[in-house]
Amino acid sequence: MLKIQLEEASKRFQYEWIFKNLDLSLQSGDSLAITGSNGSGKSTLLKCIAGSIPLSSGKISFLKEKPIPDSDWFRFLTIAAPYLELPEEFSLREVLQFHFKFKKPKNNLSLEKMLQILYLEQHMNKPISQFSSGMKQRLKLGLALFSDVDLVLLDEPTSNLDKKGINWYLEMVEKFAQNQILIVCSNESREYEFCQQKLVLEDYK
């Protein structure tokens, strides 16, 4: 079981505080929505939790029986976000094969089964550069949710998805995001209505 603790976590850019004195504790099975207006710093907080940018002050801890060094956090998490790029020159098959060299698939999912769930069987050998924005978003979500990790981070998960895609996303979360820590950054309630906890970032300015 993974535990994540934030103690007086604070981040600022130059003279502006993005968030301040944030205390939070999460463990496997918990789900959290981070909400706030556009530009409020939701993605910044997510990147701090992922270990990709440092806090200005305070502390974030990953614990699994014993503390995990921040240099190893990436082993325990996946992230799907609009600002993360897919390798455009790879085919869909190559992207999946590459990703799952580093992450174990849940329930021993086969490549064929993943393609079926993503509704992308017909595009297995197509380069990602030829994918629509909706296809890319489904792939990003699939990579995050198919991975057998302790922490799943989703930033604006239904961006570029139509109504059918949004329903697909909600089904994916229900099926594949159990017994993990799930954090969703969004100001769209449909993206996080299943979350047990909610954090409004403006409360920590």
PyMOL commands that place a pseudoatom at each C-alpha (Angstrom):
pseudoatom trace, name=CA, resn=MET, resi=1, chain=A, elem=C, hetatm=0, pos=[0.000, 0.000, 0.000]
pseudoatom trace, name=CA, resn=LEU, resi=2, chain=A, elem=C, hetatm=0, pos=[1.305, 3.432, -0.996]
pseudoatom trace, name=CA, resn=LYS, resi=3, chain=A, elem=C, hetatm=0, pos=[0.848, 6.491, 1.211]
pseudoatom trace, name=CA, resn=ILE, resi=4, chain=A, elem=C, hetatm=0, pos=[1.428, 10.054, 0.029]
pseudoatom trace, name=CA, resn=GLN, resi=5, chain=A, elem=C, hetatm=0, pos=[1.751, 12.892, 2.515]
pseudoatom trace, name=CA, resn=LEU, resi=6, chain=A, elem=C, hetatm=0, pos=[2.009, 16.613, 1.839]
pseudoatom trace, name=CA, resn=GLU, resi=7, chain=A, elem=C, hetatm=0, pos=[3.106, 18.739, 4.790]
pseudoatom trace, name=CA, resn=GLU, resi=8, chain=A, elem=C, hetatm=0, pos=[2.832, 22.527, 4.480]
pseudoatom trace, name=CA, resn=ALA, resi=9, chain=A, elem=C, hetatm=0, pos=[3.486, 22.103, 0.756]
pseudoatom trace, name=CA, resn=SER, resi=10, chain=A, elem=C, hetatm=0, pos=[3.959, 25.473, -0.927]
pseudoatom trace, name=CA, resn=LYS, resi=11, chain=A, elem=C, hetatm=0, pos=[4.948, 26.580, -4.407]
pseudoatom trace, name=CA, resn=ARG, resi=12, chain=A, elem=C, hetatm=0, pos=[5.607, 30.004, -5.817]
pseudoatom trace, name=CA, resn=PHE, resi=13, chain=A, elem=C, hetatm=0, pos=[6.827, 31.432, -9.095]
pseudoatom trace, name=CA, resn=GLN, resi=14, chain=A, elem=C, hetatm=0, pos=[8.802, 34.604, -8.427]
pseudoatom trace, name=CA, resn=TYR, resi=15, chain=A, elem=C, hetatm=0, pos=[6.532, 36.592, -6.058]
pseudoatom trace, name=CA, resn=GLU, resi=16, chain=A, elem=C, hetatm=0, pos=[3.263, 34.777, -6.693]
pseudoatom trace, name=CA, resn=TRP, resi=17, chain=A, elem=C, hetatm=0, pos=[2.183, 31.885, -4.481]
pseudoatom trace, name=CA, resn=ILE, resi=18, chain=A, elem=C, hetatm=0, pos=[0.530, 29.126, -6.506]
pseudoatom trace, name=CA, resn=PHE, resi=19, chain=A, elem=C, hetatm=0, pos=[-0.477, 27.267, -3.325]
pseudoatom trace, name=CA, resn=LYS, resi=20, chain=A, elem=C, hetatm=0, pos=[0.583, 27.606, 0.287]
pseudoatom trace, name=CA, resn=ASN, resi=21, chain=A, elem=C, hetatm=0, pos=[0.657, 25.439, 3.430]
pseudoatom trace, name=CA, resn=LEU, resi=22, chain=A, elem=C, hetatm=0, pos=[-1.177, 22.503, 1.871]
pseudoatom trace, name=CA, resn=ASP, resi=23, chain=A, elem=C, hetatm=0, pos=[-1.519, 19.423, 4.085]
pseudoatom trace, name=CA, resn=LEU, resi=24, chain=A, elem=C, hetatm=0, pos=[-2.831, 16.230, 2.521]
pseudoatom trace, name=CA, resn=SER, resi=25, chain=A, elem=C, hetatm=0, pos=[-2.713, 12.500, 3.180]
pseudoatom trace, name=CA, resn=LEU, resi=26, chain=A, elem=C, hetatm=0, pos=[-3.710, 9.822, 0.659]
pseudoatom trace, name=CA, resn=GLN, resi=27, chain=A, elem=C, hetatm=0, pos=[-3.394, 6.047, 0.539]
pseudoatom trace, name=CA, resn=SER, resi=28, chain=A, elem=C, hetatm=0, pos=[-4.212, 3.253, -1.891]
pseudoatom trace, name=CA, resn=GLY, resi=29, chain=A, elem=C, hetatm=0, pos=[-7.928, 3.251, -2.707]
pseudoatom trace, name=CA, resn=ASP, resi=30, chain=A, elem=C, hetatm=0, pos=[-8.326, 7.025, -2.246]
pseudoatom trace, name=CA, resn=SER, resi=31, chain=A, elem=C, hetatm=0, pos=[-9.455, 9.326, -5.039]
pseudoatom trace, name=CA, resn=LEU, resi=32, chain=A, elem=C, hetatm=0, pos=[-8.978, 13.100, -5.030]
pseudoatom trace, name=CA, resn=ALA, resi=33, chain=A, elem=C, hetatm=0, pos=[-10.210, 15.867, -7.310]
pseudoatom trace, name=CA, resn=ILE, resi=34, chain=A, elem=C, hetatm=0, pos=[-8.020, 18.986, -7.493]
pseudoatom trace, name=CA, resn=THR, resi=35, chain=A, elem=C, hetatm=0, pos=[-10.269, 21.780, -8.724]
pseudoatom trace, name=CA, resn=GLY, resi=36, chain=A, elem=C, hetatm=0, pos=[-9.863, 25.466, -9.420]
pseudoatom trace, name=CA, resn=SER, resi=37, chain=A, elem=C, hetatm=0, pos=[-10.249, 28.033, -12.161]
pseudoatom trace, name=CA, resn=ASN, resi=38, chain=A, elem=C, hetatm=0, pos=[-8.031, 28.017, -15.253]
pseudoatom trace, name=CA, resn=GLY, resi=39, chain=A, elem=C, hetatm=0, pos=[-4.541, 29.160, -14.336]
pseudoatom trace, name=CA, resn=SER, resi=40, chain=A, elem=C, hetatm=0, pos=[-5.041, 28.480, -10.621]
pseudoatom trace, name=CA, resn=GLY, resi=41, chain=A, elem=C, hetatm=0, pos=[-2.134, 26.024, -10.493]
pseudoatom trace, name=CA, resn=LYS, resi=42, chain=A, elem=C, hetatm=0, pos=[-3.775, 22.597, -10.646]
pseudoatom trace, name=CA, resn=SER, resi=43, chain=A, elem=C, hetatm=0, pos=[-1.199, 21.255, -13.102]
pseudoatom trace, name=CA, resn=THR, resi=44, chain=A, elem=C, hetatm=0, pos=[1.639, 22.741, -11.046]
pseudoatom trace, name=CA, resn=LEU, resi=45, chain=A, elem=C, hetatm=0, pos=[0.474, 20.862, -7.941]
pseudoatom trace, name=CA, resn=LEU, resi=46, chain=A, elem=C, hetatm=0, pos=[0.154, 17.659, -9.976]
pseudoatom trace, name=CA, resn=LYS, resi=47, chain=A, elem=C, hetatm=0, pos=[3.713, 18.068, -11.300]
pseudoatom trace, name=CA, resn=CYS, resi=48, chain=A, elem=C, hetatm=0, pos=[4.975, 18.592, -7.731]
pseudoatom trace, name=CA, resn=ILE, resi=49, chain=A, elem=C, hetatm=0, pos=[3.262, 15.373, -6.609]
pseudoatom trace, name=CA, resn=ALA, resi=50, chain=A, elem=C, hetatm=0, pos=[4.772, 13.567, -9.611]
pseudoatom trace, name=CA, resn=GLY, resi=51, chain=A, elem=C, hetatm=0, pos=[8.217, 14.846, -8.594]
pseudoatom trace, name=CA, resn=SER, resi=52, chain=A, elem=C, hetatm=0, pos=[8.834, 16.658, -11.883]
pseudoatom trace, name=CA, resn=ILE, resi=53, chain=A, elem=C, hetatm=0, pos=[9.104, 20.104, -10.272]
pseudoatom trace, name=CA, resn=PRO, resi=54, chain=A, elem=C, hetatm=0, pos=[10.203, 20.890, -6.700]
pseudoatom trace, name=CA, resn=LEU, resi=55, chain=A, elem=C, hetatm=0, pos=[8.220, 22.616, -3.964]
pseudoatom trace, name=CA, resn=SER, resi=56, chain=A, elem=C, hetatm=0, pos=[9.326, 26.051, -2.791]
pseudoatom trace, name=CA, resn=SER, resi=57, chain=A, elem=C, hetatm=0, pos=[8.825, 24.920, 0.801]
pseudoatom trace, name=CA, resn=GLY, resi=58, chain=A, elem=C, hetatm=0, pos=[7.209, 22.093, 2.728]
pseudoatom trace, name=CA, resn=LYS, resi=59, chain=A, elem=C, hetatm=0, pos=[7.470, 18.395, 2.012]
pseudoatom trace, name=CA, resn=ILE, resi=60, chain=A, elem=C, hetatm=0, pos=[5.977, 15.584, -0.074]
pseudoatom trace, name=CA, resn=SER, resi=61, chain=A, elem=C, hetatm=0, pos=[6.593, 11.995, 1.040]
pseudoatom trace, name=CA, resn=PHE, resi=62, chain=A, elem=C, hetatm=0, pos=[5.925, 8.678, -0.694]
pseudoatom trace, name=CA, resn=LEU, resi=63, chain=A, elem=C, hetatm=0, pos=[5.842, 5.788, 1.772]
pseudoatom trace, name=CA, resn=LYS, resi=64, chain=A, elem=C, hetatm=0, pos=[5.576, 2.080, 1.105]
pseudoatom trace, name=CA, resn=GLU, resi=65, chain=A, elem=C, hetatm=0, pos=[6.635, 0.321, 4.309]
pseudoatom trace, name=CA, resn=LYS, resi=66, chain=A, elem=C, hetatm=0, pos=[9.538, 2.792, 4.254]
pseudoatom trace, name=CA, resn=PRO, resi=67, chain=A, elem=C, hetatm=0, pos=[10.089, 6.193, 2.602]
pseudoatom trace, name=CA, resn=ILE, resi=68, chain=A, elem=C, hetatm=0, pos=[10.698, 6.154, -1.175]
pseudoatom trace, name=CA, resn=PRO, resi=69, chain=A, elem=C, hetatm=0, pos=[13.403, 8.529, -2.489]
pseudoatom trace, name=CA, resn=ASP, resi=70, chain=A, elem=C, hetatm=0, pos=[11.936, 11.197, -4.782]
pseudoatom trace, name=CA, resn=SER, resi=71, chain=A, elem=C, hetatm=0, pos=[14.278, 10.011, -7.547]
pseudoatom trace, name=CA, resn=ASP, resi=72, chain=A, elem=C, hetatm=0, pos=[12.268, 6.740, -7.593]
pseudoatom trace, name=CA, resn=TRP, resi=73, chain=A, elem=C, hetatm=0, pos=[8.721, 8.152, -7.472]
pseudoatom trace, name=CA, resn=PHE, resi=74, chain=A, elem=C, hetatm=0, pos=[8.314, 7.735, -11.241]
pseudoatom trace, name=CA, resn=ARG, resi=75, chain=A, elem=C, hetatm=0, pos=[8.362, 3.956, -10.789]
pseudoatom trace, name=CA, resn=PHE, resi=76, chain=A, elem=C, hetatm=0, pos=[5.117, 4.104, -8.812]
pseudoatom trace, name=CA, resn=LEU, resi=77, chain=A, elem=C, hetatm=0, pos=[3.010, 6.399, -10.985]
pseudoatom trace, name=CA, resn=THR, resi=78, chain=A, elem=C, hetatm=0, pos=[1.568, 7.143, -14.402]
pseudoatom trace, name=CA, resn=ILE, resi=79, chain=A, elem=C, hetatm=0, pos=[0.275, 10.452, -15.706]
pseudoatom trace, name=CA, resn=ALA, resi=80, chain=A, elem=C, hetatm=0, pos=[-2.003, 11.520, -18.563]
pseudoatom trace, name=CA, resn=ALA, resi=81, chain=A, elem=C, hetatm=0, pos=[-2.027, 15.241, -19.349]
pseudoatom trace, name=CA, resn=PRO, resi=82, chain=A, elem=C, hetatm=0, pos=[-2.510, 17.575, -22.335]
pseudoatom trace, name=CA, resn=TYR, resi=83, chain=A, elem=C, hetatm=0, pos=[1.079, 18.873, -22.039]
pseudoatom trace, name=CA, resn=LEU, resi=84, chain=A, elem=C, hetatm=0, pos=[2.642, 15.395, -22.261]
pseudoatom trace, name=CA, resn=GLU, resi=85, chain=A, elem=C, hetatm=0, pos=[3.558, 14.526, -25.830]
pseudoatom trace, name=CA, resn=LEU, resi=86, chain=A, elem=C, hetatm=0, pos=[3.414, 11.087, -27.431]
pseudoatom trace, name=CA, resn=PRO, resi=87, chain=A, elem=C, hetatm=0, pos=[6.285, 10.009, -29.734]
pseudoatom trace, name=CA, resn=GLU, resi=88, chain=A, elem=C, hetatm=0, pos=[4.738, 11.041, -33.057]
pseudoatom trace, name=CA, resn=GLU, resi=89, chain=A, elem=C, hetatm=0, pos=[7.073, 8.928, -35.214]
pseudoatom trace, name=CA, resn=PHE, resi=90, chain=A, elem=C, hetatm=0, pos=[6.108, 5.684, -33.396]
pseudoatom trace, name=CA, resn=SER, resi=91, chain=A, elem=C, hetatm=0, pos=[3.250, 3.495, -34.534]
pseudoatom trace, name=CA, resn=LEU, resi=92, chain=A, elem=C, hetatm=0, pos=[0.518, 2.702, -32.011]
pseudoatom trace, name=CA, resn=ARG, resi=93, chain=A, elem=C, hetatm=0, pos=[1.972, -0.796, -31.563]
pseudoatom trace, name=CA, resn=GLU, resi=94, chain=A, elem=C, hetatm=0, pos=[5.438, 0.666, -30.886]
pseudoatom trace, name=CA, resn=VAL, resi=95, chain=A, elem=C, hetatm=0, pos=[4.106, 3.154, -28.311]
pseudoatom trace, name=CA, resn=LEU, resi=96, chain=A, elem=C, hetatm=0, pos=[2.342, 0.398, -26.373]
pseudoatom trace, name=CA, resn=GLN, resi=97, chain=A, elem=C, hetatm=0, pos=[5.331, -1.948, -26.569]
pseudoatom trace, name=CA, resn=PHE, resi=98, chain=A, elem=C, hetatm=0, pos=[7.709, 0.820, -25.458]
pseudoatom trace, name=CA, resn=HIS, resi=99, chain=A, elem=C, hetatm=0, pos=[5.542, 1.948, -22.525]
pseudoatom trace, name=CA, resn=PHE, resi=100, chain=A, elem=C, hetatm=0, pos=[5.066, -1.570, -21.206]
pseudoatom trace, name=CA, resn=LYS, resi=101, chain=A, elem=C, hetatm=0, pos=[8.776, -2.239, -21.189]
pseudoatom trace, name=CA, resn=PHE, resi=102, chain=A, elem=C, hetatm=0, pos=[8.783, 0.081, -18.164]
pseudoatom trace, name=CA, resn=LYS, resi=103, chain=A, elem=C, hetatm=0, pos=[5.368, -0.603, -16.617]
pseudoatom trace, name=CA, resn=LYS, resi=104, chain=A, elem=C, hetatm=0, pos=[3.627, -3.884, -15.924]
pseudoatom trace, name=CA, resn=PRO, resi=105, chain=A, elem=C, hetatm=0, pos=[0.168, -4.123, -17.503]
pseudoatom trace, name=CA, resn=LYS, resi=106, chain=A, elem=C, hetatm=0, pos=[-2.797, -4.689, -15.192]
pseudoatom trace, name=CA, resn=ASN, resi=107, chain=A, elem=C, hetatm=0, pos=[-4.438, -8.116, -15.191]
pseudoatom trace, name=CA, resn=ASN, resi=108, chain=A, elem=C, hetatm=0, pos=[-1.832, -9.311, -17.727]
pseudoatom trace, name=CA, resn=LEU, resi=109, chain=A, elem=C, hetatm=0, pos=[-3.652, -7.352, -20.428]
pseudoatom trace, name=CA, resn=SER, resi=110, chain=A, elem=C, hetatm=0, pos=[-2.429, -8.320, -23.884]
pseudoatom trace, name=CA, resn=LEU, resi=111, chain=A, elem=C, hetatm=0, pos=[-1.614, -5.792, -26.585]
pseudoatom trace, name=CA, resn=GLU, resi=112, chain=A, elem=C, hetatm=0, pos=[-4.597, -7.036, -28.588]
pseudoatom trace, name=CA, resn=LYS, resi=113, chain=A, elem=C, hetatm=0, pos=[-6.965, -6.562, -25.630]
pseudoatom trace, name=CA, resn=MET, resi=114, chain=A, elem=C, hetatm=0, pos=[-5.665, -3.025, -25.030]
pseudoatom trace, name=CA, resn=LEU, resi=115, chain=A, elem=C, hetatm=0, pos=[-6.258, -2.103, -28.673]
pseudoatom trace, name=CA, resn=GLN, resi=116, chain=A, elem=C, hetatm=0, pos=[-9.778, -3.493, -28.437]
pseudoatom trace, name=CA, resn=ILE, resi=117, chain=A, elem=C, hetatm=0, pos=[-10.581, -1.488, -25.284]
pseudoatom trace, name=CA, resn=LEU, resi=118, chain=A, elem=C, hetatm=0, pos=[-9.136, 1.666, -26.889]
pseudoatom trace, name=CA, resn=TYR, resi=119, chain=A, elem=C, hetatm=0, pos=[-11.211, 1.113, -30.069]
pseudoatom trace, name=CA, resn=LEU, resi=120, chain=A, elem=C, hetatm=0, pos=[-7.985, 1.427, -32.057]
pseudoatom trace, name=CA, resn=GLU, resi=121, chain=A, elem=C, hetatm=0, pos=[-7.510, -2.080, -33.505]
pseudoatom trace, name=CA, resn=GLN, resi=122, chain=A, elem=C, hetatm=0, pos=[-7.628, -0.739, -37.055]
pseudoatom trace, name=CA, resn=HIS, resi=123, chain=A, elem=C, hetatm=0, pos=[-4.802, 1.719, -36.353]
pseudoatom trace, name=CA, resn=MET, resi=124, chain=A, elem=C, hetatm=0, pos=[-2.198, -0.595, -34.862]
pseudoatom trace, name=CA, resn=ASN, resi=125, chain=A, elem=C, hetatm=0, pos=[0.496, 0.205, -37.452]
pseudoatom trace, name=CA, resn=LYS, resi=126, chain=A, elem=C, hetatm=0, pos=[-0.416, 3.854, -38.036]
pseudoatom trace, name=CA, resn=PRO, resi=127, chain=A, elem=C, hetatm=0, pos=[2.067, 6.498, -36.801]
pseudoatom trace, name=CA, resn=ILE, resi=128, chain=A, elem=C, hetatm=0, pos=[0.818, 8.626, -33.910]
pseudoatom trace, name=CA, resn=SER, resi=129, chain=A, elem=C, hetatm=0, pos=[1.357, 11.750, -36.065]
pseudoatom trace, name=CA, resn=GLN, resi=130, chain=A, elem=C, hetatm=0, pos=[-1.688, 10.650, -38.094]
pseudoatom trace, name=CA, resn=PHE, resi=131, chain=A, elem=C, hetatm=0, pos=[-3.954, 10.257, -35.046]
pseudoatom trace, name=CA, resn=SER, resi=132, chain=A, elem=C, hetatm=0, pos=[-6.747, 12.713, -34.283]
pseudoatom trace, name=CA, resn=SER, resi=133, chain=A, elem=C, hetatm=0, pos=[-6.600, 14.612, -30.973]
pseudoatom trace, name=CA, resn=GLY, resi=134, chain=A, elem=C, hetatm=0, pos=[-9.343, 12.339, -29.577]
pseudoatom trace, name=CA, resn=MET, resi=135, chain=A, elem=C, hetatm=0, pos=[-7.434, 9.171, -30.525]
pseudoatom trace, name=CA, resn=LYS, resi=136, chain=A, elem=C, hetatm=0, pos=[-4.295, 10.532, -28.858]
pseudoatom trace, name=CA, resn=GLN, resi=137, chain=A, elem=C, hetatm=0, pos=[-6.250, 11.340, -25.704]
pseudoatom trace, name=CA, resn=ARG, resi=138, chain=A, elem=C, hetatm=0, pos=[-7.728, 7.832, -25.520]
pseudoatom trace, name=CA, resn=LEU, resi=139, chain=A, elem=C, hetatm=0, pos=[-4.228, 6.407, -25.919]
pseudoatom trace, name=CA, resn=LYS, resi=140, chain=A, elem=C, hetatm=0, pos=[-2.817, 8.627, -23.131]
pseudoatom trace, name=CA, resn=LEU, resi=141, chain=A, elem=C, hetatm=0, pos=[-5.611, 7.549, -20.786]
pseudoatom trace, name=CA, resn=GLY, resi=142, chain=A, elem=C, hetatm=0, pos=[-5.124, 3.906, -21.737]
pseudoatom trace, name=CA, resn=LEU, resi=143, chain=A, elem=C, hetatm=0, pos=[-1.384, 4.031, -21.034]
pseudoatom trace, name=CA, resn=ALA, resi=144, chain=A, elem=C, hetatm=0, pos=[-2.074, 5.560, -17.607]
pseudoatom trace, name=CA, resn=LEU, resi=145, chain=A, elem=C, hetatm=0, pos=[-4.972, 3.316, -16.590]
pseudoatom trace, name=CA, resn=PHE, resi=146, chain=A, elem=C, hetatm=0, pos=[-3.659, 0.015, -18.002]
pseudoatom trace, name=CA, resn=SER, resi=147, chain=A, elem=C, hetatm=0, pos=[-0.428, 0.334, -15.973]
pseudoatom trace, name=CA, resn=ASP, resi=148, chain=A, elem=C, hetatm=0, pos=[-0.127, -1.628, -12.726]
pseudoatom trace, name=CA, resn=VAL, resi=149, chain=A, elem=C, hetatm=0, pos=[1.066, 1.265, -10.535]
pseudoatom trace, name=CA, resn=ASP, resi=150, chain=A, elem=C, hetatm=0, pos=[0.125, 2.723, -7.145]
pseudoatom trace, name=CA, resn=LEU, resi=151, chain=A, elem=C, hetatm=0, pos=[-0.655, 6.271, -8.284]
pseudoatom trace, name=CA, resn=VAL, resi=152, chain=A, elem=C, hetatm=0, pos=[-2.554, 7.525, -11.349]
pseudoatom trace, name=CA, resn=LEU, resi=153, chain=A, elem=C, hetatm=0, pos=[-2.492, 11.248, -12.150]
pseudoatom trace, name=CA, resn=LEU, resi=154, chain=A, elem=C, hetatm=0, pos=[-5.004, 12.592, -14.674]
pseudoatom trace, name=CA, resn=ASP, resi=155, chain=A, elem=C, hetatm=0, pos=[-4.992, 16.224, -15.812]
pseudoatom trace, name=CA, resn=GLU, resi=156, chain=A, elem=C, hetatm=0, pos=[-8.054, 17.396, -17.769]
pseudoatom trace, name=CA, resn=PRO, resi=157, chain=A, elem=C, hetatm=0, pos=[-8.781, 13.781, -18.768]
pseudoatom trace, name=CA, resn=THR, resi=158, chain=A, elem=C, hetatm=0, pos=[-11.663, 14.426, -21.172]
pseudoatom trace, name=CA, resn=SER, resi=159, chain=A, elem=C, hetatm=0, pos=[-9.970, 17.183, -23.194]
pseudoatom trace, name=CA, resn=ASN, resi=160, chain=A, elem=C, hetatm=0, pos=[-10.478, 16.406, -26.909]
pseudoatom trace, name=CA, resn=LEU, resi=161, chain=A, elem=C, hetatm=0, pos=[-13.080, 13.710, -26.157]
pseudoatom trace, name=CA, resn=ASP, resi=162, chain=A, elem=C, hetatm=0, pos=[-16.641, 13.828, -27.515]
pseudoatom trace, name=CA, resn=LYS, resi=163, chain=A, elem=C, hetatm=0, pos=[-19.691, 12.657, -25.548]
pseudoatom trace, name=CA, resn=LYS, resi=164, chain=A, elem=C, hetatm=0, pos=[-19.045, 9.004, -26.435]
pseudoatom trace, name=CA, resn=GLY, resi=165, chain=A, elem=C, hetatm=0, pos=[-15.393, 9.421, -25.412]
pseudoatom trace, name=CA, resn=ILE, resi=166, chain=A, elem=C, hetatm=0, pos=[-16.389, 10.952, -22.064]
pseudoatom trace, name=CA, resn=ASN, resi=167, chain=A, elem=C, hetatm=0, pos=[-18.629, 7.969, -21.286]
pseudoatom trace, name=CA, resn=TRP, resi=168, chain=A, elem=C, hetatm=0, pos=[-15.757, 5.668, -22.292]
pseudoatom trace, name=CA, resn=TYR, resi=169, chain=A, elem=C, hetatm=0, pos=[-13.430, 7.531, -19.876]
pseudoatom trace, name=CA, resn=LEU, resi=170, chain=A, elem=C, hetatm=0, pos=[-15.880, 7.110, -16.974]
pseudoatom trace, name=CA, resn=GLU, resi=171, chain=A, elem=C, hetatm=0, pos=[-16.178, 3.376, -17.711]
pseudoatom trace, name=CA, resn=MET, resi=172, chain=A, elem=C, hetatm=0, pos=[-12.369, 3.093, -17.877]
pseudoatom trace, name=CA, resn=VAL, resi=173, chain=A, elem=C, hetatm=0, pos=[-11.966, 4.717, -14.462]
pseudoatom trace, name=CA, resn=GLU, resi=174, chain=A, elem=C, hetatm=0, pos=[-14.609, 2.456, -12.933]
pseudoatom trace, name=CA, resn=LYS, resi=175, chain=A, elem=C, hetatm=0, pos=[-12.956, -0.645, -14.363]
pseudoatom trace, name=CA, resn=PHE, resi=176, chain=A, elem=C, hetatm=0, pos=[-9.240, 0.140, -14.118]
pseudoatom trace, name=CA, resn=ALA, resi=177, chain=A, elem=C, hetatm=0, pos=[-8.720, 2.701, -11.338]
pseudoatom trace, name=CA, resn=GLN, resi=178, chain=A, elem=C, hetatm=0, pos=[-9.476, 0.637, -8.239]
pseudoatom trace, name=CA, resn=ASN, resi=179, chain=A, elem=C, hetatm=0, pos=[-7.137, 0.014, -5.273]
pseudoatom trace, name=CA, resn=GLN, resi=180, chain=A, elem=C, hetatm=0, pos=[-4.818, 2.806, -6.380]
pseudoatom trace, name=CA, resn=ILE, resi=181, chain=A, elem=C, hetatm=0, pos=[-4.462, 6.457, -5.485]
pseudoatom trace, name=CA, resn=LEU, resi=182, chain=A, elem=C, hetatm=0, pos=[-6.251, 8.413, -8.214]
pseudoatom trace, name=CA, resn=ILE, resi=183, chain=A, elem=C, hetatm=0, pos=[-5.834, 12.191, -8.538]
pseudoatom trace, name=CA, resn=VAL, resi=184, chain=A, elem=C, hetatm=0, pos=[-7.844, 14.117, -11.134]
pseudoatom trace, name=CA, resn=CYS, resi=185, chain=A, elem=C, hetatm=0, pos=[-7.129, 17.791, -11.945]
pseudoatom trace, name=CA, resn=SER, resi=186, chain=A, elem=C, hetatm=0, pos=[-10.149, 19.454, -13.465]
pseudoatom trace, name=CA, resn=ASN, resi=187, chain=A, elem=C, hetatm=0, pos=[-12.720, 22.235, -13.296]
pseudoatom trace, name=CA, resn=GLU, resi=188, chain=A, elem=C, hetatm=0, pos=[-15.295, 20.030, -15.059]
pseudoatom trace, name=CA, resn=SER, resi=189, chain=A, elem=C, hetatm=0, pos=[-17.386, 18.115, -12.522]
pseudoatom trace, name=CA, resn=ARG, resi=190, chain=A, elem=C, hetatm=0, pos=[-18.099, 15.304, -15.023]
pseudoatom trace, name=CA, resn=GLU, resi=191, chain=A, elem=C, hetatm=0, pos=[-14.380, 14.419, -14.956]
pseudoatom trace, name=CA, resn=TYR, resi=192, chain=A, elem=C, hetatm=0, pos=[-14.179, 13.862, -11.190]
pseudoatom trace, name=CA, resn=GLU, resi=193, chain=A, elem=C, hetatm=0, pos=[-17.706, 13.222, -9.879]
pseudoatom trace, name=CA, resn=PHE, resi=194, chain=A, elem=C, hetatm=0, pos=[-16.607, 9.766, -8.661]
pseudoatom trace, name=CA, resn=CYS, resi=195, chain=A, elem=C, hetatm=0, pos=[-13.786, 11.171, -6.452]
pseudoatom trace, name=CA, resn=GLN, resi=196, chain=A, elem=C, hetatm=0, pos=[-14.179, 10.717, -2.698]
pseudoatom trace, name=CA, resn=GLN, resi=197, chain=A, elem=C, hetatm=0, pos=[-12.275, 13.891, -1.797]
pseudoatom trace, name=CA, resn=LYS, resi=198, chain=A, elem=C, hetatm=0, pos=[-12.092, 17.362, -3.296]
pseudoatom trace, name=CA, resn=LEU, resi=199, chain=A, elem=C, hetatm=0, pos=[-9.420, 20.018, -2.926]
pseudoatom trace, name=CA, resn=VAL, resi=200, chain=A, elem=C, hetatm=0, pos=[-10.163, 23.563, -4.100]
pseudoatom trace, name=CA, resn=LEU, resi=201, chain=A, elem=C, hetatm=0, pos=[-6.819, 25.157, -4.922]
pseudoatom trace, name=CA, resn=GLU, resi=202, chain=A, elem=C, hetatm=0, pos=[-8.010, 28.723, -4.312]
pseudoatom trace, name=CA, resn=ASP, resi=203, chain=A, elem=C, hetatm=0, pos=[-8.357, 27.766, -0.622]
pseudoatom trace, name=CA, resn=TYR, resi=204, chain=A, elem=C, hetatm=0, pos=[-4.540, 27.526, -0.403]
pseudoatom trace, name=CA, resn=LYS, resi=205, chain=A, elem=C, hetatm=0, pos=[-3.452, 30.858, -1.878]
for i in range(1, 205): cmd.bond("trace and resi %d" % i, "trace and resi %d" % (i + 1))
show_as sticks, trace
zoom trace
